[in-house]
């Protein structure tokens, strides 16, 4: 019971929910939008698909280190770009509690949007043509086609991708470790980093084990809920 009254654990749980929710939301929205745009391309589609996959093949720890270097104040590549367009002072990307959490979310989005794009493009390419032709004859707009035809037809793929992204979101520890190490303060400390800190820094192994088992139980409940709902739908 001490775990549920621990302010550090509560803060880590809140950070985990924030990171998973917003990273998965943005990954789905940006991924579907990018897939729709790429699927309509007539030239350079293969090249664009090849380039967009690159972030996904980079190990998360390496991706975090790359972005940590890019976000170094005054000397990082992002600051150089901002300086080039007239912004003299670089924001405190990783030393401000609010922006540090958003940096982790956005790097996660950068890393996993390619996964969404690949699956959604494959789903779009497999859709039947006749319903869309009939809709266009009836005067349906792009947004009506998207809402009433495209999204319902690719819903099974979107559901599978969503579950995968949630699971990956729960494993966001490598980005936190390589980008912020839970800082500044404990503003980006999420549950996995909390368990790591308790077990390997403070040597509270029982506390760390309890936290890890709780995360495993939550993940198991989510998976059982999803597959149970899917079985009922069939």
Buried (B, 14 or more C-beta within 10 A) or exposed (E): EEBEEBEBBEBBBEBBEBBBEBBBEBBBEBBBBBBBEBBEEEEEEEEBBEEBEEBBEBEBBEBBBBBBEBBBBEEBEBBEEBEEEEEEEBBBBBEBBEBBBBBBBBBBBBBBBBBBBBBBBEBBEEBEEEBBEEBEEEEBEEEEBBEEBBEEBBEEBBBBBBBBBBBBBBEBBBBBBBBBBBBBEBBBBBBBBBBBBBBEEEEBEEBBEBBBEBBEEBBEEBEEEBEEEEEEEE
